[in-house]
Each structure stands twice: as C-alpha cells, then as structure tokens.
Amino acid sequence: MTDTPHLPPGLMVSAPASGTGKTTVMLGLLRALVEDGLAVQPFKSGPDYIDPAFHRAATGRASFNLDTWAMGAPVFEAIAARAQGADLCVAEGSMGLYDGVATRGLSGFGASAETARAMGWPVVLVLDVGGQAQSAAATALGFQTYDPGLPFAGVILNRVASPRHERLIRLGMERAGVRVLGALPRRGDLTLPERHLGLIQAAEHPDLETAIAGYAAFLRAHVDLAAITAAARGTAQSRPGALPPPPAQRIALAWDTAFSFAYPHLLEGWRAGGAEIVPFSPLADEPPDPAADLVWLPGGYPELHAGRLAAAGRFMAGLRAHAETARGRGEGGVRLGPGAWL
C-alpha cells in the first residue's frame, strides 16, 4: 500500500567475527546518540537474550530480536514495527556479518547481513586491526563487496595501537575505497565481563551505568557521530502484523537473575493479546500465583543459584502444587526436583 508509513532509518553494527569489541562499540554508540537527543530503537540480529538487556540500559527502550531463520515475514515485520516513533534504529549483529546456519529457516539463514538487507540498513563494520596495518583494508573490502546488494556505511577501526598505526591503516582503506567512520585506540578496560555463554547479564554488572557512560565518551572522542547518523538509511515499511499470541490468559512468569531469558516481543505479544503476566522471583522464594493458568520458567542461569533454589521451599511447593492441576513450561532443561524435569 502506498500509504504504509516507512520505519525510521537505521544501521547494522556488525563485525567479521565475535570478539572484535562490537558490543562495547554498540553500547557507546547507543548512549552517545541518546545523549544527542535522539530516540534510538535498538535491535539485535539473531537469537540472543543477553545483549538486548544491555541495549535497554543504554537507551531506555526495549531492544527486540530480528531473526530471519526463526521468524517468518509477518512476525519479522511486526517486530520491526516496534521502531515506530523512534528517530533512528541501530541493530547489533551476531557473530560475523555473513554467518548463518546451513539450512534455510522460515525466511532465511539467520545472518546479520540478511536482517540488514531486509531492513535496508547500511552496515557499520567494527574491525579489530590489532597485528595488521594496510592489510586490514583487504578484509574490509571483502566485506564491503561480498554482497553487492547490501549497503555498506564504512568501518570503525578498533584497538588501534598508535597514531602511526592509524595512518597506515587509513592509507590502505583509502586505496580500497572504504570509508573510515572512526578509530578507537587500544584500551584494556573496554571489555564487558563474560561467562561460558557469553556476557554476564546486564543486571549482574557491578556498575553498568558508569561503564556505558564511559563507552559513550570514548566513542564520542574517536568516531564521527554525525557521519554515522547521516549514513543511516531504511527501505522497510511498517506493515501490520501480529506478534505471537499468549499461551494462556494468566501467566505466572519467573523473573530474576536466575530466570530472565524471555524475548521482549513475546511478552509484548502476550500483553497485546489480553494476557495478564504475573512475575515472581524463585530466588526470593516466591511461589507462582496459584490462580495462574500457566507457570513459565524462562531460561537463564539457574545452575549458578542451585543451592539457593533448592532451599526455596515456598517456591518449590507452589510450583509442585501448580503442576498437579495446570500447565507449566521450563526452558533450557529446568529441573524441579529429584528425577523431575519441566
């Protein structure tokens, strides 16, 4: 339809691989743009529960996942429509820009490049240039030209060792015709704490606000924010679409640092469908609402709190009482007791 409104312009922040500093660059960029007065809608490409919580801390807006492998076009477009009312969309890629799965899913292979192409978002490539100089341009050029249909905004050089190092890299980028949007000096403190599945959760960070403010100041000092904002584009339109409906009318949702892996679009879809979500904390030994039609234990890190959960008598009794008469769902192999899994 010709009167279908377009979504705000956007960018995809991606990298050649994991471990390049992409998330810290993303958080600094988000906060710096918010400080400049922009309403920034964050997104995460691919299945990730942890990064969106950091995005929310940086922007004050819920961050939504877009996944071409797991989502058909109607759900993908309904989630993208969450950007209505924002000035700018900024999405964070997962793994490398072109990394996906081998078998096609509902609408693609799950690569960040597919998300960017579907939304018309140019790519900002975060490039770790440690241990190389002009050769970094060959990597950047390969990513810029690998998919001719994918718009490419330029690169942010990360972990630059010295002014001389930066000059050499820029010479290579100029020769390759790759735009440099910023150069970040190497700093050992620009890292986020990690554990076996990736970053720790945002709620567990000892001083997340100070960290994000520091990232923003660092980005502001070393990247061209005006050029990055000006590079934002978007061709996707805001089409009507339905988010996943609620699985029950009254849902008791476990929600604390042990159980927190629930996608924002699911919770929003449940509420839009008329469901009442009643949160409770197993770590605080709170039982689920006895009037709930469904108890939902999302994934998370319950194994880190095994002793505390095992001693949560009110929670365990309430959960077992619910299981006798109604439904429950646990994600990620949630164990309720000896020999019992949900």
C-alpha positions in Angstrom: 0.0 0.0 0.0 1.4 3.4 -0.9 0.2 5.0 2.4 2.1 2.5 4.5 4.5 4.6 6.7 8.2 3.9 6.5 10.1 3.0 9.6 12.9 5.3 10.8 16.3 5.0 9.1 18.8 2.6 10.7 22.2 1.0 10.8 23.5 -2.5 11.4 26.6 -2.6 13.7 28.4 -5.8 12.8 31.9 -7.3 12.5 33.9 -10.0 10.7 33.7 -12.2 13.8 32.9 -12.4 17.5 35.4 -10.8 19.9 36.1 -7.7 18.0 34.6 -5.2 20.5 31.3 -4.9 18.7 29.1 -4.9 21.8 31.0 -2.2 23.6 31.0 -0.1 20.4 27.3 -0.7 20.1 26.6 0.4 23.7 28.8 3.5 23.4 27.1 4.5 20.1 23.6 4.0 21.5 24.2 6.1 24.6 26.1 8.9 22.7 23.2 9.2 20.2 20.7 9.3 23.1 22.7 12.0 24.7 22.4 13.9 21.5 18.7 13.9 21.9 17.7 11.1 19.5 15.1 8.5 20.3 17.1 5.4 19.4 15.4 2.0 18.8 17.8 -0.8 19.4 17.6 -4.3 17.8 19.6 -7.5 18.0 20.0 -9.7 14.9 19.7 -13.4 15.8 18.8 -15.3 18.9 20.3 -13.5 21.9 18.7 -12.9 25.3 21.7 -11.0 26.9 22.7 -8.2 24.6 19.2 -6.7 24.4 19.2 -6.0 28.1 22.4 -4.0 27.7 20.8 -2.1 24.8 17.9 -1.2 27.0 20.2 0.1 29.7 21.9 2.3 27.1 18.8 3.7 25.5 15.9 3.3 27.9 13.9 1.4 25.2 13.3 -2.3 25.0 15.5 -4.0 22.4 13.9 -6.5 20.1 15.4 -9.5 18.2 15.1 -9.9 14.5 15.9 -13.4 13.2 15.4 -14.4 9.6 15.9 -18.1 10.4 13.4 -18.4 13.2 10.8 -15.8 12.1 8.5 -15.7 9.1 7.9 -12.4 7.4 4.7 -11.5 9.3 6.4 -11.8 12.7 9.6 -10.2 11.5 7.7 -7.2 10.2 5.6 -7.0 13.4 8.7 -6.8 15.5 10.4 -4.3 13.2 7.3 -2.1 13.6 8.3 -1.6 17.3 10.6 1.2 15.9 7.6 3.4 15.2 8.1 6.7 17.0 11.9 6.5 17.1 14.3 8.8 15.2 16.8 6.1 14.4 17.2 2.3 14.5 20.6 0.7 15.5 20.9 -3.0 15.3 23.7 -5.2 16.6 24.7 -8.2 14.6 25.7 -11.6 15.9 29.0 -13.4 15.2 30.3 -12.3 11.8 28.2 -10.3 9.3 27.6 -13.2 6.9 27.4 -16.0 9.5 24.2 -18.1 9.5 23.1 -21.7 9.6 23.5 -24.2 6.8 19.7 -24.9 6.3 17.2 -22.2 5.4 14.7 -21.4 8.1 11.4 -19.5 7.9 12.7 -16.6 5.9 16.4 -17.0 5.6 19.6 -18.4 7.1 19.8 -16.1 10.1 22.8 -14.0 9.1 23.0 -10.4 10.2 23.5 -9.4 6.6 20.0 -10.8 5.8 18.5 -8.6 8.6 20.3 -5.5 7.3 19.3 -6.2 3.7 15.6 -6.8 4.7 15.5 -3.5 6.5 17.6 -1.5 4.1 20.1 -0.7 6.9 23.7 0.1 5.9 26.4 -1.9 7.7 28.9 -0.3 10.1 31.7 -2.8 10.4 33.7 -2.9 13.6 37.2 -4.1 12.6 39.8 -5.3 15.0 43.0 -4.1 13.4 45.4 -5.4 16.0 48.5 -7.0 14.4 48.0 -5.6 10.9 48.1 -2.3 9.1 47.2 -1.8 5.4 46.1 -5.5 5.2 43.0 -4.5 7.3 41.7 -2.8 4.1 41.6 -6.2 2.3 39.3 -7.6 5.0 37.1 -4.5 4.9 36.9 -4.5 1.1 35.9 -8.2 1.1 33.1 -7.5 3.5 32.0 -4.4 1.5 31.9 -6.2 -1.8 30.9 -9.8 -0.9 27.2 -9.0 -1.2 26.7 -6.2 -3.8 23.0 -5.8 -2.7 24.0 -4.9 0.9 24.5 -1.2 1.7 27.8 -0.5 3.4 28.4 2.6 5.5 32.0 2.1 6.5 34.3 0.8 9.2 35.1 1.7 12.8 38.7 0.7 13.4 39.1 -0.9 16.9 42.2 -1.5 19.0 44.5 0.9 17.1 47.9 0.8 18.7 49.3 4.3 17.9 48.8 7.3 15.6 51.3 5.8 13.2 49.3 2.6 13.1 46.2 4.5 12.4 47.8 6.4 9.5 49.0 3.2 7.9 45.5 1.6 8.2 43.8 4.7 6.7 46.2 4.6 3.7 45.0 1.1 3.0 41.3 2.0 3.4 41.7 5.0 1.1 43.3 2.8 -1.5 40.4 0.2 -1.2 37.7 2.9 -1.3 36.4 2.0 2.2 35.2 4.8 4.4 36.6 5.1 7.9 34.0 6.3 10.4 36.3 6.3 13.4 39.4 4.9 15.0 39.4 3.6 18.6 42.7 3.5 20.4 43.6 0.2 22.1 42.4 0.1 25.8 42.4 -2.8 28.1 39.5 -1.6 30.2 36.9 -1.6 27.3 35.6 -5.0 27.9 32.4 -6.5 29.5 32.6 -9.4 31.9 31.9 -12.8 30.4 31.0 -16.3 31.3 30.5 -19.6 29.4 27.5 -18.5 27.3 28.9 -15.0 26.6 28.4 -11.8 28.5 27.1 -11.8 32.1 23.6 -10.4 32.3 23.1 -6.7 32.5 21.6 -6.9 36.0 24.7 -8.6 37.2 27.1 -5.9 36.1 28.7 -4.2 39.1 28.4 -0.7 37.7 26.8 -0.8 34.3 25.7 2.8 34.1 29.3 4.0 34.6 30.6 1.6 32.1 28.1 2.6 29.4 28.7 6.3 30.1 32.5 5.6 29.6 31.9 3.8 26.3 29.8 6.8 25.1 32.5 9.3 26.0 35.1 7.1 24.3 33.1 6.8 21.1 32.3 10.5 21.1 36.0 11.3 21.2 37.1 8.9 18.4 34.3 8.4 15.9 32.4 10.7 13.6 28.9 10.6 15.1 27.5 13.0 12.6 28.7 10.8 9.7 27.4 7.7 11.3 23.9 9.2 11.8 23.9 10.6 8.2 24.7 7.2 6.8 21.5 5.7 8.3 19.0 4.5 5.7 15.9 2.3 5.6 13.5 1.0 3.0 11.3 -1.2 5.2 7.7 -0.2 5.7 5.6 -0.6 8.8 3.3 -3.3 7.8 0.6 -4.6 10.2 1.4 -7.9 11.7 0.6 -9.9 14.8 3.1 -10.8 17.5 2.9 -14.4 18.9 -0.4 -14.8 20.9 -0.3 -15.7 24.6 -0.3 -19.4 25.6 -2.7 -18.7 28.4 -4.8 -16.0 30.0 -3.0 -15.6 33.3 0.7 -16.4 33.2 3.0 -16.6 36.2 6.5 -15.6 34.9 9.6 -16.4 36.9 11.7 -13.3 36.7 15.0 -12.6 38.4 18.7 -13.2 37.7 18.3 -16.9 37.6 15.4 -16.8 35.1 15.4 -13.9 32.7 15.7 -15.2 29.1 12.4 -14.1 27.7 12.2 -12.3 24.4 10.6 -8.8 24.7 8.4 -9.3 21.6 6.9 -12.4 23.2 5.9 -10.6 26.4 4.6 -7.7 24.4 2.6 -10.0 22.2 1.1 -11.7 25.2 0.0 -8.5 26.7 -1.4 -7.2 23.4 -3.4 -10.5 23.3 -5.0 -9.7 26.6 -2.9 -12.0 28.9 -2.0 -10.9 32.4 1.6 -11.6 33.3 2.3 -12.0 37.0 6.0 -12.0 37.7 7.5 -13.8 40.7 11.1 -14.5 41.9 12.2 -18.0 42.7 15.4 -16.6 44.2 13.3 -14.6 46.6 11.4 -17.9 47.5 8.2 -16.5 46.0 5.7 -19.1 44.8 3.9 -18.7 41.4 0.4 -17.2 41.5 -1.9 -20.0 42.5 -4.6 -18.6 40.2 -2.3 -18.7 37.1 -3.3 -20.8 34.1 0.4 -21.3 33.2 3.7 -21.1 35.0 6.6 -20.1 32.8 10.2 -20.6 33.8 12.3 -18.9 31.1 15.9 -19.8 30.5 18.7 -18.2 32.3 21.4 -19.3 34.7 19.6 -21.3 37.4 22.7 -23.5 37.7 24.6 -20.6 39.3 22.0 -20.5 42.1 21.3 -24.2 42.5 21.7 -24.2 46.3 19.5 -21.2 46.8 16.8 -22.5 44.5 16.9 -26.0 46.1 16.3 -24.3 49.5 13.5 -22.2 48.3 10.7 -24.2 49.9 7.8 -21.9 49.2 8.7 -21.6 45.5 9.1 -25.4 45.1 5.9 -26.2 47.0 3.9 -23.7 44.9 5.4 -25.0 41.7 4.5 -28.6 42.6 1.0 -27.6 43.6 0.5 -25.9 40.3 1.8 -28.9 38.4 -0.9 -31.1 39.9 -3.7 -29.1 38.2 -2.4 -26.9 35.5 0.4 -26.4 32.9 4.0 -25.4 33.3 6.8 -24.7 30.9 10.5 -24.6 31.6 13.2 -23.6 29.1 16.8 -24.9 28.9 16.2 -28.1 31.0 14.8 -26.6 34.2 14.9 -29.3 36.9 12.2 -29.1 39.5 13.5 -31.8 41.9 15.0 -35.3 42.0 14.1 -37.1 38.8 11.7 -34.4 37.7 12.3 -32.0 34.7 10.0 -29.4 33.3 
